């Protein structure tokens, strides 16, 4: 897919701040520091639109990016990072429930995991959370270039088994360094955007 325009629209904390345009949205979630921002930047061919950070857990808002003036990527706060207070976590939980439970424009979700590691309990909970809201999920297993080719299929199998991935949800191995998996990822996302 050719991306000719991509911009951040708003960083929102409640529904009154969400964009009002009736265009489809794809939510992207993942553990802090999993490479979610790098995935977004690779997909839209921009170096720093989604900010990568040395401080995991930096995304504390729902960041709406408009792509090709036709749909939104919605970057949701990273999870699983210990330095966030309980109060802050509860606030995030409320914000997430409001978005996932009430947003009509939301058509699918992307769960970003690290191919090198077994998915965490939080990854499993996030996948189950998406399925609870009846969302089709594309699983992106990042850092593929850091896994030896001989070990990739075993790691893919591990991720699939631990998350208990439903048959209709694709798992795509991805590298922000090499761009591998990008076309496959767009193919999956476009099927939900009906483009």
ChimeraX attribute file (.defattr): number of C-alpha atoms within 10 A of each C-alpha:
attribute: neighborCount
match mode: 1-to-1
recipient: residues
	/A:1	12
	/A:2	9
	/A:3	12
	/A:4	10
	/A:5	13
	/A:6	19
	/A:7	16
	/A:8	15
	/A:9	14
	/A:10	16
	/A:11	18
	/A:12	18
	/A:13	19
	/A:14	14
	/A:15	14
	/A:16	8
	/A:17	11
	/A:18	17
	/A:19	14
	/A:20	9
	/A:21	10
	/A:22	10
	/A:23	16
	/A:24	17
	/A:25	24
	/A:26	23
	/A:27	23
	/A:28	26
	/A:29	24
	/A:30	26
	/A:31	23
	/A:32	21
	/A:33	21
	/A:34	20
	/A:35	21
	/A:36	28
	/A:37	23
	/A:38	22
	/A:39	24
	/A:40	22
	/A:41	19
	/A:42	19
	/A:43	19
	/A:44	21
	/A:45	16
	/A:46	15
	/A:47	13
	/A:48	12
	/A:49	16
	/A:50	21
	/A:51	14
	/A:52	17
	/A:53	13
	/A:54	8
	/A:55	10
	/A:56	18
	/A:57	18
	/A:58	16
	/A:59	20
	/A:60	20
	/A:61	19
	/A:62	25
	/A:63	23
	/A:64	23
	/A:65	23
	/A:66	20
	/A:67	18
	/A:68	14
	/A:69	13
	/A:70	14
	/A:71	19
	/A:72	26
	/A:73	22
	/A:74	25
	/A:75	24
	/A:76	23
	/A:77	21
	/A:78	21
	/A:79	22
	/A:80	17
	/A:81	15
	/A:82	9
	/A:83	8
	/A:84	14
	/A:85	10
	/A:86	10
	/A:87	9
	/A:88	10
	/A:89	15
	/A:90	11
	/A:91	13
	/A:92	20
	/A:93	13
	/A:94	12
	/A:95	21
	/A:96	18
	/A:97	13
	/A:98	14
	/A:99	19
	/A:100	19
	/A:101	12
	/A:102	12
	/A:103	13
	/A:104	12
	/A:105	16
	/A:106	21
	/A:107	19
	/A:108	21
	/A:109	24
	/A:110	27
	/A:111	21
	/A:112	26
	/A:113	27
	/A:114	23
	/A:115	26
	/A:116	20
	/A:117	13
	/A:118	17
	/A:119	20
	/A:120	16
	/A:121	12
	/A:122	13
	/A:123	21
	/A:124	16
	/A:125	12
	/A:126	18
	/A:127	24
	/A:128	16
	/A:129	14
	/A:130	19
	/A:131	14
	/A:132	11
	/A:133	13
	/A:134	12
	/A:135	20
	/A:136	18
	/A:137	26
	/A:138	22
	/A:139	27
	/A:140	26
	/A:141	26
	/A:142	26
	/A:143	20
	/A:144	25
	/A:145	18
	/A:146	12
	/A:147	15
	/A:148	10
	/A:149	10
	/A:150	8
	/A:151	10
	/A:152	17
	/A:153	13
	/A:154	12
	/A:155	20
	/A:156	19
	/A:157	11
	/A:158	17
	/A:159	24
	/A:160	19
	/A:161	13
	/A:162	14
	/A:163	19
	/A:164	12
	/A:165	18
	/A:166	12
	/A:167	8
	/A:168	9
	/A:169	15
	/A:170	17
	/A:171	23
	/A:172	21
	/A:173	24
	/A:174	26
	/A:175	22
	/A:176	21
	/A:177	14
	/A:178	12
	/A:179	15
	/A:180	16
	/A:181	19
	/A:182	20
	/A:183	13
	/A:184	15
	/A:185	21
	/A:186	13
	/A:187	14
	/A:188	18
	/A:189	20
	/A:190	12
	/A:191	10
	/A:192	17
	/A:193	18
	/A:194	8
	/A:195	9
